[in-house]
Amino acid sequence: MRTALIVARRELGGYFATPVAVVFIVIFLVLQGLLTFNLGNFFDRNQADLAPFFSFVPWVFLLLVPALTMRLWAEERRLGTIELLLTLPITQGQAVVGKFLAAWTFCAIALALTFPFVITVNYLGSPDNGVIATGYLGALLVAGAFLSVGSALSATTKNQVIAFVLAVAVCFLFAVASYPLVTDFLSRGTPELAEIARRISVAERFQSFTRGIISLRDVLYFASFIGFWLFLNTVIVDHRKAD
Amino acid sequence: MSALIEIEGLTKRFGTFTAVDNVSFTVARGEVLGFLGPNGAGKSTTMRMLASFMTPTSGTARICGHDVQTNSLAARRSLGFLPEGAPTYPEMTVLAFLRFVARIRGYSGAELSDRVDHAVSLTTLGGVRLQPVETLSKGFKRRVGLAQALLHDPPVLVLDEPTDGLDPNQKHEVRALINRMTSEKAIVISTHLLEEVDAVCTRAIVIAAGRVVADATPKELAAMHPSGRMDDVFRTLTQPEPAG
């Protein structure tokens, strides 16, 4: 774990040494602000909660998280630094976990910087801050899920654009799996598939967090989702590192 | 003299192409082995297998007795490796990069700073310590890669083209550095510069198309051709049918 944290620290430093950090955080905050206040009718609803804010979080992450993960392995492979990193006394698992933790910490920082929303809603009314806290926890888990997908797909290619597009596409599938568009289509032929699609959907799981519910099943879902993709990531790195 | 590097029947195939074909040799403490061959002969592939970056198709290698496949972490702890082209993270400063490698190598506190300072002074990087690696010239980048490989004072050094792209002064410096370390280490350097063999190596292995075609001291190697010139020896050994 210590080694993974050293990798994470270097990776996180990399975000802040380049314009990636500033661009990501500014765009994230601007998008969340615009969507919440305009599309989400934050003020007109006359309700002291962050429901409109959280309803857009998965969609903003869908677009931005792959931008964060696309460089994780693709750039390492393009620069050849993967040969340096993986010939140090470090396991591939440690490298994968370290990189994931760096990106996740970065998302946590971006989420933390949305604190003015919390202050605003507390100033205007008396919201249930417990629900807001579980909403943030859910948002962080959604970010983790998308990050694990993006990181694994980044290891499949040297090209960051391909890594980005693949990650958006796969994350989109997991985001919309529970939407009527998908489930209706599936239930026409095979109702079992529609049920499975609903269960593996990231958006569906996130919903309960935004209602203030933390269920063990949802937490286990996210843990195993992230675990599966990170395992896949390790396998892909092992298989493709020297190509 | 004990063999710090042992390679046994090392083979690597990519599909139907055999990049390294049943290569075996040992390198003892105090030896500097020049690994020669034309481009694409399998030098880098062999070195990558030594550094546990590639998995051999068959055969194996041991570094200080640690098998690179079954005990890969221990093998990598005893090894300082300079990958081809000396890749480093461009946005990091020299110091931050070396401290990162030192941390991964398990150092902390005062010892970490001592190790980094020592590596910086060995490779005379003092003047550029706080510069991002991407702003450095090719020669400095190569030295950053060397500093990273020397940081933990490993018994085994594997350097893939350590002087490639350096100017004559820098080449001289790197060779002097290698000569200073010779006595206590087993060193393998790959190169296609034949003068390098005379300058630093105690022994040379020539490989062509993945096979070892010669394993001798530089003097013996030079005697293999009537002209006594390394260039001629190299061409005779590595070309299936000598031109002309």
HADDOCK unambig.tbl for C-alpha pairs under 7 A between the chains (distance, minus, plus):
assign (segid A and resid 3 and name CA) (segid B and resid 104 and name CA) 6.04 0.50 0.50
assign (segid A and resid 6 and name CA) (segid B and resid 103 and name CA) 6.98 0.50 0.50
assign (segid A and resid 6 and name CA) (segid B and resid 104 and name CA) 6.74 0.50 0.50
assign (segid A and resid 14 and name CA) (segid B and resid 91 and name CA) 6.89 0.50 0.50
assign (segid A and resid 17 and name CA) (segid B and resid 91 and name CA) 6.48 0.50 0.50
assign (segid A and resid 79 and name CA) (segid B and resid 87 and name CA) 6.58 0.50 0.50
assign (segid A and resid 80 and name CA) (segid B and resid 87 and name CA) 5.68 0.50 0.50
assign (segid A and resid 81 and name CA) (segid B and resid 87 and name CA) 5.12 0.50 0.50
assign (segid A and resid 81 and name CA) (segid B and resid 88 and name CA) 5.78 0.50 0.50
assign (segid A and resid 81 and name CA) (segid B and resid 89 and name CA) 6.78 0.50 0.50
assign (segid A and resid 83 and name CA) (segid B and resid 53 and name CA) 6.62 0.50 0.50
assign (segid A and resid 83 and name CA) (segid B and resid 83 and name CA) 6.61 0.50 0.50
assign (segid A and resid 84 and name CA) (segid B and resid 83 and name CA) 6.52 0.50 0.50
assign (segid A and resid 84 and name CA) (segid B and resid 87 and name CA) 6.90 0.50 0.50
assign (segid A and resid 86 and name CA) (segid B and resid 53 and name CA) 6.62 0.50 0.50
assign (segid A and resid 87 and name CA) (segid B and resid 51 and name CA) 5.81 0.50 0.50
assign (segid A and resid 87 and name CA) (segid B and resid 52 and name CA) 6.45 0.50 0.50
assign (segid A and resid 87 and name CA) (segid B and resid 53 and name CA) 6.02 0.50 0.50
assign (segid A and resid 87 and name CA) (segid B and resid 76 and name CA) 6.52 0.50 0.50
assign (segid A and resid 88 and name CA) (segid B and resid 76 and name CA) 6.26 0.50 0.50
assign (segid A and resid 89 and name CA) (segid B and resid 73 and name CA) 5.13 0.50 0.50
assign (segid A and resid 89 and name CA) (segid B and resid 76 and name CA) 5.37 0.50 0.50
assign (segid A and resid 89 and name CA) (segid B and resid 77 and name CA) 5.69 0.50 0.50
assign (segid A and resid 89 and name CA) (segid B and resid 105 and name CA) 6.68 0.50 0.50
assign (segid A and resid 90 and name CA) (segid B and resid 73 and name CA) 6.87 0.50 0.50
assign (segid A and resid 242 and name CA) (segid B and resid 54 and name CA) 6.42 0.50 0.50
